[in-house]
Structure formats: structure tokens, C-alpha cells
Amino acid sequence: MRTFFFFLFTSLASSGFAQNDLRIVREINGYPPPGRLKPLKDVHTMIDTIDARGNRLLVTKGIREAGTRVGIHIHEYGGHTCVLTGTITDFVEGKPPMLFEAGSCYYMPPNIPMTAVNLGSEDAILIDTFNVPPNAPPITILEPGYPGGPSE
């Protein structure tokens, strides 16, 4: 996966992607990402509480099946994912794809279109962590064809 080279799609990468500027997105860095669209399997909420500053702390654990990916999306407030088993390739607008192996974590910057793909041969177990205002969604899907995403 590290051999993929993509051209920059600078209009989104340089300015970010504001929550109020939502539109349908089907490509990252000018290319449709690999993998079949499918939600995480066996999602378990580990913690969902309000922290001392009044923000929602949400930590979930789930399985990204081999060959699948999340729909292209943004995180208005960012977040991070830790890979417990398997591997995940993270596709982020304006950056080359990055491979994350078991035992590593990656940051999801705010308001930048991205997707995470399991291009490996085994399922990956992931932990996602978000700290957002109480009524803010932790994820906003931009790609049609994925649950919760926009319609065509």
C-alpha cells in the first residue's frame, strides 16, 4: 500500500472541510478508494460520558472486516483510532495513504475527508476515541451508498 502515489486535491486539503459545507465526496486525492463499503462489525461502546469540560467522551471498539472500508467522511472535531489486531490503511485528503499495523494508533484531523480500509487478509480490531460537544456527531459520512451518508 505504501507504493500508492496520489496527486493532491488541494481545494479540500488546503482549506479543510467545514461541517456547514457538506457535499457528496466519492474520491480521496482524485481517486476512489479501494475496498467494499461496510460498517464496522460487533461495535461495542466502551465509554460514553460527559467529561469535566462538558464535552462528550466516546470510545468504541469494533471489527473492520478484511476488504472493507468506512464511507468517506469527516470528523468535525478530529479523533484517533488504535489498531489492536490486523492492519488499516488510512486515506486522508492531501496526504499519501498510511499503513497502520497492530499496536499503532493514528490521528484523524478535523474536517478533512478520509476513509479507513482494511486491505489485509485478516479482520482488524479497532478502538476509536472522540471528544466532541454533547450534541455533535463524532462522524459525518460524505459518500453515498454508506449507512448514514447522503443520498445521490
N, C-alpha and C positions, 0 to 999 in steps of 0.2 A: 504494500500500500504506500510505502514511503516513496516509491518511484513515480507516483502520480504527480503531474505538474499541471497546474491550473492557472489561467490568466485571471488577473484581478478584475473584479466587478466594482470599480471604485465608487460609483454613485452611492451604493449602500455602505461600503466599508468605511468611507471617509466621514460620513455624516451620521452613522448609526441608523436606527430604525425605530422611530418614536411610536409608542403604543397608539397614538391617535392617527398615525399614518399607515395603518394596516392595509395590506393589499395581498393579492394572491402571489405566492412565490413557488416556483417549480424547479429552480436551479440554485446551486451554490457555485460561485465563481464561474458562472457561464455554462455549467454542465448539470444535467440531472444526476443526483447522487445514486450510487448503486444500492441494491438491497430492496426487499419487499416491504411495503408499508404494513406495520403491525404493532399494536400497543404492547407494552411490557406484559409479561405473564406473571401470575401469582404476586401481584403487588400487595405489600404489607406496609401499613403506616406504623413507623417505629415511634414517632413523636409528632404531635400536632398541638402546639400550645402557644400562648401569648407570652413573649419574653418581657423582661423588666422595662424595656423601652416602648412596649405596646405593639411590637411587631409580631407577626406570626412566624414561628419556627416550625418548619415542616421537614421531616426526614422520612423517606420511604425506601423500601428495598424491593427489588423486582428482578425478573429474568428477561434479558434481551436474547431471544432465540437466535441461533445461527442463521445468517442470511437475511435478517430483518433489520428494519430501522424505524425510528420515530419520524413522523412528518416534519418537514422543515418548519422551524418555529423560532420564537424569541423568548427570552426571559427578561421582562422589564427591569427586574432588579438583580439580575445575574443569579448565580448559584454554583454549585460544584457537584461533581459525580466522582465516586470512588469505585474502581473495578475490583471486585473481590475474587472472581474467577473469570477465565476466558480473556478475550481482548475486545476492545472497542476502537473503532476509527471515528474520530470526531472531525466533521467537515464544518468549517466556520467561514463565512463570507470574508474574503480579503486575506485569508491565511491558507497555507498548504495543509492538506489532511495530516492529522497526527494520530499515531497508533498508541494506545494506552493498554498496557498489559496488567494482569492481576497484580494487585498490591500498589497500583498507582492511582492518582486522582487527577482530575482536570477541572479547570475553571471555565465557567460559561459566562462570557461577558454580557452585560446588559444590552438589549436592543440591537443585537447583531444576528441575522438569520443563520441558523445552524441546523445540523442533524447529526445523530449518532448512529453508527451502523456496526453490526456485528458481522464482519467479513470472515470470521474464523469458522472452524468446523465444530466448535462446541458452544453451548449456551453460555452467556456471560451473566453473572450475578452482580448487580449494581446497587449502590446506595446513593440516592440523590438528596441534597440538602438545599433548602431555600429559606431565606429570611426576607419576608415581604410584609407590606402593610396588611392589616387583618382582612380587608375585602379585596385585595389584589390577587389575581390568578398567578400561580407560580410559573405557568407556561401558557403561551398563546400560539396555537397552530396556525400557520400561514398557507399550508399546502392542501389543496383539495384532495379528497379521497382518503383522508385520515380522520378517525373519530374526533369530533370537536373542531374540525377545520372548516374553512369557508366552503361554500358551495360554488360550483362552476359559475 
